[in-house]
């Protein structure tokens, strides 16, 4: 199983993601090489390089801490965790799940409860949308897809 794969279990879904992954390391490395090259070869002002480099600090922090996130979907409940936050919802309380495709082509998941309350799942713990939709449908949970809506 790859580090960001959704693993189907007997009934449901299990998904885990780690902040310490190849994509983060490569992205940070490329950005720092470009910034260093701009500083040394283009004689860029150090304060501009420092300002631009500051935008990489959250990714560096996640890389150092190796923040874990994940989601478990079983016959009885939907639970997720990310960093220090975690939550659990009984499937019987969920009216339907909304999977919204955003303008940047990311998919955000929202659990709409029978009370009308909406619970947005954190993006970092949401599994690939097709595997998630298939697992939800297999458990009898209605899934509504929306595409490119500006208002939620």
BELLIN-V239291 format. One line per field, one symbol per residue. phi: phi as a letter, one per 30 degrees, with the letter a starting at -180 (. if undefined). psi: psi as a letter, one per 30 degrees, with the letter a starting at -180 (. if undefined). burial: b if it has 24 or more other ideal C-beta (glycine too) atoms within 12 Angstrom, else e. A space follows every 50 residues. Layout:
# BELLIN-V239291
phi=???
psi=???
burial=???
This chain:
# BELLIN-V239291
phi=.debcdcdcebkabbbbcddbdddddddddddddddddddcchddddddd dddddcdddddddddhecbabbccdcacbbbaiccaabbddddcdacccc dddcidcccbccdddjdccddeedcddeddddddddddcicdcccbbhcd cc
psi=klfhkkjkaejbkkkkkkfjleeeeeeeeeeeeeeeeeeeefhlkefeee eeffffeeeeeeeefhkkllkkjaffljllljbfkllkkkfffkelkkjk klfgglkkkkjjlfffkkjkkkefgklkeeeeeeeeefggkkkkkkkhke k.
burial=eeebebeeeeebbbbbbbbeeeebeeebeeeeeebeeeeeeeeeeeeebe eebeebeebeebeeeebbbbbbbeeeebbbebeeeeeebebeebebbbbb eeeeeebbbbbbeeeeeebebbebbbbebebbbebbeebebebeeeeeee ee
